[in-house]
Each structure stands twice: as structure tokens, then as C-alpha cells.
């Protein structure tokens, strides 16, 4: 059995915001509230998107009509998984139970000791 560090991406919808910073703060706070205290081992951060024109990184936030979609990155360690695929299924299941109705996508799975 092997240990894995799994990174997931989540699309978080935030209503009634004016700025990207407000949207990021609300998204992280709401996700943290739903994950804690049972899943306090899950790290939450804002994702990064690259500009298609200049290839410069920026925060994954899009605002239209005072509604934002924020790309969050959720990271957790999975211990004693049979494979990388098994670890990603475990992470999606554990985080998905806490974040119902939030789209999740596996971004990266890395083995660690």
C-alpha cells in the first residue's frame, strides 16, 4: 500500500460580490466551514489560471452580474491506497461528501513516503 498526495479542483459559486478578492474570501470561508472540523486536514486555496494570450498566471475567478465562479484547489493526503486511481477516488469521495453539489476534478496525484 502506498501513500498519495491528491489535488482536486472545485468550482465554487459565490453570489452578490463586487470584487475578485471578495469572491475569493467568501469561497474559501464557505469551503472551510463545510470541511471543518471533520476534514480539517484538507488544504483549501485559490487555483491558478493562465491567460491564453500572454500565458501569465492569475487567480481563478470570473465575475459576471455580481456572481462569481471561483476555482478552488483542495489538497489532501491519502494513506495506504492501492493505486493512484484508488487514492483519487478516495479523495473525491471524502471531500465530495462534505461539499455536496460542488463539481470536483482530480488535478494531480503524487506518491510520497
N, C-alpha and C positions, 0 to 999 in steps of 0.2 A: 504494500500500500504506500502511496506517495502523497505528499503534501503539495497543495497548489495555491497560488495567489490568483484570484479571479477578479477581473474588472468588467463591470457591467455599465451600460449606458442607459439612462432613463430619460424619457420625455415628460417634463413636468409642466403642467398648465397653471398659470397664475393670472387671475383676473384683477381688474381695477388697479393697474400700476401705470406709473408715468415714465419711469426711467429703467434702464437695464440693471442698475445697481439695486433698485428696489425689488425688481423681479428676482434677482439672484438671492437677495437676503430672504425674501419670503419663501422661495423654493427650498433653500437649504434648511430654513427653520421648520417648514412643514414636513419635509422628509425626515429630518432629525426627530421631530415629535412622534412620527409614526413608527420610527425604528427603535427609539429608546423607550424603556430601559432594557427590553428583552434582547435587542440586537445592537447594543452599544459598541460591538466590535466591528461594525460596518462603517467604513470611512466614506464621507459624502463630500464631494467637491464639484465645482462647475467644470463642465467639459470644455474642450477647445475645438474650434472650427477654423479651417484655413480658408482665407479669401481665394476664390478661384482666379481672380485677376492678378493679384500681387503675391499670393502664397504666404501672406503674413497671418500669424495666428491671432485670434480674438475669442472672447468668451462666447459660448454657445447660447446666445439669447436673441430671440426675434420678437419684436413688439409690433402689433397692429391693433388698432381700435382699443387701446388700453388693456389688451390681453397679450400675455407673453407666453412663449414656449421656451423653457429653459432646459438645456441638455445637461443633466447631472451625471457625474461619474461616481459609481458605487464600487467600493473595493472591499473584499473580504478574503480571509484565508480559509481554505477547506483542507481539513486534515484527513488522512487515510482514505483517499479516493482511489478507485481502481484505475482511472484514466483521466485525461484532461477533459474529455467529454462528460464523464461522470461528475467531475468537480464542477463543471459549468452548470449541469442540471441541478446539482445540489444548491449552488449559489442562487440560481434563478428561482428555485422552489422556496428557499428560506426567505429571500428578500421579497419575492413576489407575494408571499402570504401577508407580509406587513404592508406592502404597497399595492394593494388591490387596485385594479383598473389603471395601472401605470405601465405603459409599454417598456419592456426591458429587452436589451440586446447584449449579447456577450461580445466584448471588445477584445479581451486578451485573457489568456490562461497561461501562467508561468509556473513551472515546478520550482520548489525551494526545499531546502533541508531543514 
